[in-house]
Amino acid sequence: MINQIKLNNFGPLTGIHWSSLGKINLIIGGNGSGKTFLLKAIYSSLRTLEEYKRGDEQRSASEILWEKLYWTFQAEKIGDLVSKGADAPLSSAVTIDQDVFSYSFGKDTSKQISSLDNLVPPRASNSIFLPAKEVLSLHQIILKSREQDKVFGFDDTYFDLAKALRISTSKGRNYDEFAKSRRQLEEILGGVVEYDEASGRWLFVKGRHKFPIGVTAEGIKKIAILDTLLGNRYLDTNSVVLIDEPESALHPTAISQLLDIVAMLAERGIQFFMASHSYFVVKKLYLIAQERGWSVPVISATGSRWACDDLKNGMPDNPIIAESIRLYQQEVELALK
């Protein structure tokens, strides 16, 4: 499990030190605050460790990291990721089970990462990034744009997810918590999403009826992606799942149900990092922290400053929370007039 993250001069993230991380970790802030950037920074380190020395992989950790940063952030050169006006180099340190993976480079860096130290053993498990936009209806387009055309557009978070979804669902016994989670996901969906090999299309199956994925609700497609990754065994009990805006295209009841499933999977071992600007997400995770007695670390952006809190200790002081409370108070005042 990731225990700690330190970032300096990493794009909009000029200084972050997030420690004592838990099973579920939350990033909150307004649009443009750097939430997705932080998720991608974490993801780039994780995927480097997971690709390094896997199978017949011959690339060095430095080569893998450069390629992951290049295709995830899609900068002309990775030196462009250094914070504008920064005098010091970009640096990143991720601690996993008390072992550190760290690197740094300056603004003139093109490909060669000047400093990399890796004390983390190669990872056999897979991490995945679930973007705010669904990918099922764009599945073949994403694969073609990267595998054949090799052009910017869909970054590595989309490409890695599209490749993971290409793995067929496995038959046989799954982890009990995974199997239970899949049943609950199916209840939320009201059906199942399947890949039709003959047509090369994703379909939503409800009873005896099959619908093209393009005419299926966005929320259904989003939840179906998690179900597929549990069913095809891409995820295991040591995976890390990063979710950008879990509330996207979901109504409050579905958000609550989805986060209950996240808690169930976290209890079995999967670690989650979520970025959100939804009061519903924050409140639901607060309730999960209270009910289960869990630490749910949260880092929140206010302008360029980042503050660390824990939902186990209460709701954080953040403009999103403050605005939600202000609207509630305004509603009460109107009702009492």
PEHU-V257207 format. One record per residue. N is the residue number from 1. RES is the residue in one small letter. SS is DSSP state (H for helix, E for strand, C for the rest). Layout:
n	res	ss
N	RES	SS
N	RES	SS
This chain:
n	res	ss
1	m	C
2	i	E
3	n	E
4	q	E
5	i	E
6	k	E
7	l	E
8	n	E
9	n	E
10	f	E
11	g	C
12	p	C
13	l	E
14	t	E
15	g	E
16	i	E
17	h	E
18	w	E
19	s	C
20	s	C
21	l	C
22	g	C
23	k	C
24	i	E
25	n	E
26	l	E
27	i	E
28	i	E
29	g	C
30	g	C
31	n	C
32	g	C
33	s	C
34	g	C
35	k	H
36	t	H
37	f	H
38	l	H
39	l	H
40	k	H
41	a	H
42	i	H
43	y	H
44	s	H
45	s	H
46	l	H
47	r	H
48	t	H
49	l	H
50	e	H
51	e	H
52	y	C
53	k	C
54	r	C
55	g	C
56	d	C
57	e	C
58	q	C
59	r	C
60	s	C
61	a	H
62	s	H
63	e	H
64	i	H
65	l	H
66	w	H
67	e	H
68	k	H
69	l	H
70	y	H
71	w	H
72	t	H
73	f	H
74	q	C
75	a	C
76	e	C
77	k	C
78	i	H
79	g	H
80	d	H
81	l	H
82	v	E
83	s	C
84	k	C
85	g	C
86	a	C
87	d	C
88	a	C
89	p	C
90	l	E
91	s	E
92	s	E
93	a	E
94	v	E
95	t	E
96	i	E
97	d	C
98	q	C
99	d	E
100	v	E
101	f	E
102	s	E
103	y	E
104	s	E
105	f	E
106	g	C
107	k	C
108	d	C
109	t	C
110	s	C
111	k	C
112	q	C
113	i	C
114	s	C
115	s	E
116	l	E
117	d	E
118	n	E
119	l	C
120	v	C
121	p	C
122	p	C
123	r	C
124	a	C
125	s	C
126	n	C
127	s	C
128	i	E
129	f	E
130	l	E
131	p	C
132	a	C
133	k	C
134	e	C
135	v	C
136	l	H
137	s	H
138	l	H
139	h	H
140	q	H
141	i	H
142	i	H
143	l	H
144	k	H
145	s	H
146	r	H
147	e	H
148	q	C
149	d	C
150	k	C
151	v	C
152	f	C
153	g	C
154	f	C
155	d	C
156	d	H
157	t	H
158	y	H
159	f	H
160	d	H
161	l	H
162	a	H
163	k	H
164	a	H
165	l	H
166	r	C
167	i	C
168	s	C
169	t	C
170	s	C
171	k	C
172	g	C
173	r	C
174	n	C
175	y	C
176	d	H
177	e	H
178	f	H
179	a	H
180	k	H
181	s	H
182	r	H
183	r	H
184	q	H
185	l	H
186	e	H
187	e	H
188	i	H
189	l	H
190	g	C
191	g	C
192	v	E
193	v	E
194	e	E
195	y	E
196	d	E
197	e	C
198	a	C
199	s	C
200	g	C
201	r	E
202	w	E
203	l	E
204	f	E
205	v	E
206	k	E
207	g	C
208	r	C
209	h	E
210	k	E
211	f	E
212	p	E
213	i	H
214	g	H
215	v	H
216	t	C
217	a	C
218	e	H
219	g	H
220	i	H
221	k	H
222	k	H
223	i	H
224	a	H
225	i	H
226	l	H
227	d	H
228	t	H
229	l	H
230	l	H
231	g	H
232	n	C
233	r	C
234	y	C
235	l	C
236	d	C
237	t	C
238	n	C
239	s	C
240	v	E
241	v	E
242	l	E
243	i	E
244	d	E
245	e	C
246	p	C
247	e	C
248	s	C
249	a	C
250	l	C
251	h	C
252	p	H
253	t	H
254	a	H
255	i	H
256	s	H
257	q	H
258	l	H
259	l	H
260	d	H
261	i	H
262	v	H
263	a	H
264	m	H
265	l	H
266	a	H
267	e	H
268	r	H
269	g	C
270	i	C
271	q	E
272	f	E
273	f	E
274	m	E
275	a	E
276	s	E
277	h	C
278	s	C
279	y	H
280	f	H
281	v	H
282	v	H
283	k	H
284	k	H
285	l	H
286	y	H
287	l	H
288	i	H
289	a	H
290	q	H
291	e	H
292	r	H
293	g	C
294	w	C
295	s	C
296	v	C
297	p	E
298	v	E
299	i	E
300	s	E
301	a	E
302	t	E
303	g	C
304	s	C
305	r	E
306	w	E
307	a	E
308	c	E
309	d	E
310	d	E
311	l	H
312	k	H
313	n	H
314	g	C
315	m	C
316	p	C
317	d	C
318	n	C
319	p	H
320	i	H
321	i	H
322	a	H
323	e	H
324	s	H
325	i	H
326	r	H
327	l	H
328	y	H
329	q	H
330	q	H
331	e	H
332	v	H
333	e	H
334	l	H
335	a	H
336	l	H
337	k	C
